[in-house]
């Protein structure tokens, strides 16, 4: 299982092959064929790409460039005793032998 | 003249990383379709400003932009560095946006760089100058960058929308090359430091932020000290706002940082809202709790740097001599992943990326591309 996970991270970053990506992209475009022509006509050009971005977790082709990353880091309630205990050993006030492991 | 072979790229994404890596690897690039389908097509003011900045610190570089700004030709030159340079970063992105690539370029210059940058010193989008001072510069030192001459002075602060800040950046040059690192021990957090600032508002904002942030840290660590930096008059720039930058220092010399700034939105974002209807600034107590939580989130994630500095960390590793660097990060950040991809494209350095399941972190290994400071050698 470990080697598979390892491979997945490498794939996530460097990609497996472009053909895989291409098949992902063609899918939502294909589905729009079912809709009426009018809908297609009035579709803003960026829309399809935006949906794809969300699905693939990839960066928007024309997106803003930001190194700062503040996604789900804020979600925990750090006033809660149990939550605080979960990182206690990452501090010098915690258990040193546990942190050394 | 010999025909130049341009590397062809598409879209506006990662322009900063592309320009930086293109310059370091002396690879001319041609970017097409820059926001060609958007209402306002082409390069944004901050991107143009970045190109001007690169022209300022480099010799013999060539920038060509088509009429609509959707096409950019860039032939890198030699990084010269130099003293008493001045650059106006404009108001569309903060100075942090420019500092990130500039500080790396400066290392590989012919002469040490000293430049005055004007614009926005703190905003919510880019790492603030306080974070730069507390964390980014320390990460550079880890790679053998001499601490002498590595400095960022804050003269005036300025927040969006009108800015008015001024900083002076000094970067020494690396004499031969960087030093590869074996940096996988994140250590334990021994103290938390920070700076809270305010411009054109009451100093009470700072105190409220600090009080709220301390409340979160108190259960974990007594050694918490957050300084205040209340600016008034010309030093406070042109817009009201406040913010905070926090850094957790560990027993193994890692710096984990977060920052945030609260100010009124830029004009284009509030085009529909009447001026007198502007919303109040977010309560400082909430900001304090949020930012303290964000720092604990970063600490929980693990790794020797925070998620904001991953891109820089990878670039520095890739620029090392042909020696193995080994580093640990918490979770791969989106910007970090983009950096890894572009590093492979421009420098042909591929990282071996392995999860470490026992700690939930990721270990990366690479062999540097062996970039020497060529600008200096030519002299």
Interface residues (C-beta under 8 A of the other chain):
Chain A: X2 X5 X6 X9 X10 X12 X13 X14 X45 X46 X57 X59 X60 X61 X62 X63 X64 X65 X66 X67 X68 X69 X70 X73 X74 X76 X77 X78 X79 X84 X86 X87 X88 X89 X90 X91 X92 X93 X94 X96 X99 X101
Chain B: X10 X11 X12 X13 X14 X15 X16 X17 X34 X35 X37 X38 X97 X100 X125 X126 X127 X188 X189 X190 X216 X219 X220 X221 X222 X251 X258 X290 X292 X293 X294 X296 X297 X298 X299 X300 X301 X302 X307 X308 X309 X310 X311 X312 X332 X333 X334 X335 X337 X338 X340 X341 X344 X350 X351 X352 X353 X354 X355 X357 X358 X362
